[in-house]
């Protein structure tokens, strides 16, 4: 199965052996970390030693060590009943998570397509079903992170859980149904109640403060409302005086806007407009 090579290292020696076997670059991530927090890309032995110290692996803190996979990144989510996919959803990251969680000026996006039946997604959906069968997943939500690049399609993470940052809210809004209710029906009755409409594409964009400190205000939200008011699902704009959160705090750490659009390309344009227009002003403490 085309998944990224990985191991759960319990010691520094485990990580060194994995590096000898698979080479560089590698990704290190403590098991207790969420999203891309505490994640390190290492290109050589010296960086590996430094990252192991940062992760606490040299002190016995369990750490995932993975093959570094290049390519475009996204995720494939399902609601599965007795090992069969009943609902599925495909999302894209712009840019990839590791870059997004390291770069202040970037307003990172998660975009959910409503073009589920195009041939380009056939391999992804087929691989997702194979993963569910191989792991013996029964009735569960699933979340599978994927990369597509020079090494083809690879899965880098597989979990029996919904995605983070309340993405199910977006799935529900753009498909005009209640995915949480669907999950309850799956667990209690081994069936789903409604099919997703695929009526809209949707997504969220995180907007970072210009510096760490305290938020002083916003610029451009009136233009966003005027141009995209009917496309806005909801938004979060922490009030002036709120302490800022660091860049690595994730997609909902500071300000964010969630949008929907009938057309996926239209969604991408709308998301870019928000990123270019909405500014979060702040001043250092």
Buried (B, 14 or more C-beta within 10 A) or exposed (E): EEBBBBBEBEBBEBBBBBBEEBEBBBBBBBEEBEBBBBBBBBEEEEBBBEBBEBBBBBEEBBBBBBBBBEBEBBBBBBBBBEBEBBBBBBBBBBEBBBBBBEEEEBBBBBBBBBEEEEEEBEEBBEBBBEBBEEBEBEBBBBBBBBBBEEEEBBBBBBBBEBBBBBBBBBBBBBBEBBBEEBBEBBEEEEEBEBEBEBBBBBBBBBBBBBBBEBBBEBEBBEEBEEEBEEBBBEBEBBEEEBEBBBBBBBBBBBBBBBBBBEEBEBBBEBBBBBBEBBBBEBEEE
